[in-house]
Amino acid sequence: MRIRLLDTGPSAGALNMGIDEAVLLSVSRGESPPSLRFYGWKPSCITVGYFQSMQEEVDLGACRHRGIDAVRRITGGGAVFHQAEITYSIVLPAGRGLACDDILESYRGICGALVLGLARLGIESAFSPINDITSGGRKVSGNAQTRKQGCLLQHGTVLLDLDLDLMFSLLKVPAEKLKGRLIEDAKARVVSLRDLLGRPVGFEEARSALASGFAAVLAGSGDELEEGELSGSELAEGRIIASERFSSLAWNLRR
Amino acid sequence: MTLRKDHKVAAGKLIRVRIEVEQARALEVRVGGDFFAHPEDAFEEAEASLSGTGLAALPAAAAAAFSRPGLVIFGAGAADIAEALRRAIDENQAP
């Protein structure tokens, strides 16, 4: 099976989530091939998991003040600050290969592609169930999966760099006096590619390495990665979904 | 009255429950957190099914509702959700 490889560059959070869903819908209708997309975020954005309350998790006033978007995802999991990172999303018909029926196994398979990609950068890492990838015991990637319309959508991030002070200025913490300790704890638990390699890693370098990891893993199930483009109708549908859902308070503040 | 409780599952995710209460019944129950549930709709149906349940029966009703066939939750279990609700209710009744 041919898997389309997309690089859509940086977009606003609502559009990024809209495109992810538009690709899923297009694949489910048989209009687009299964796809792997890499993208970034401009402006920076906080996303919260489907079951989280935006108002409980995010300081929306601080986000507005700093020009940072806040969007609720269609996938579960926790709040993520998307700043200096590379994000991927993969959409596959459910039921075979990396989209096998066993959800934890499919996390393991897709995260395995990322682990292989990180190895191409010289980073040793491992899948850490349920949904993380760690290196030296510290989290370098978080991932989230949903299944809709007969398809799997998994998206996730790999940290290129990390600004925990900024991140914690945007997230609500139980008590202001705990913020310093939370930042110290997070420094011990989270790591970026820059920290691991002692040099900055750009989006392009990371994209190339991660795509190579996916290509190798997909080849194992007879699938081939092939560069392609987002179709005009996918982009148009993504914009509509971004506007009607991911930019709306009714969606973002629903829980 | 609103009851709230955060409950960190051992080696799992954080559950944040919110119960809107009137006359010892749950008008609305929200079970939030950073867990994963598949399919998401089934989780929300289980959540909605708890509306109107008496507080005393709520933890057991939740344990049953979130154990429904076809619903898979990662990072938390139906028993953990029941425990979070029990703690929210018990803390409110503590002297």
Interface residues (C-beta under 8 A of the other chain):
Chain A: G49 Y50 F51 Q52 S53 E56 I74 T75 G76 G77 G78 A79 I103 L104 I130 N131 A144 Q145 T146 R147 K148 R255
Chain B: K13 L14 R16 R18 R30 V31 G32 G33 D34 F35 F36 A37 H38 P39 E40 F43 V72 F74 G75
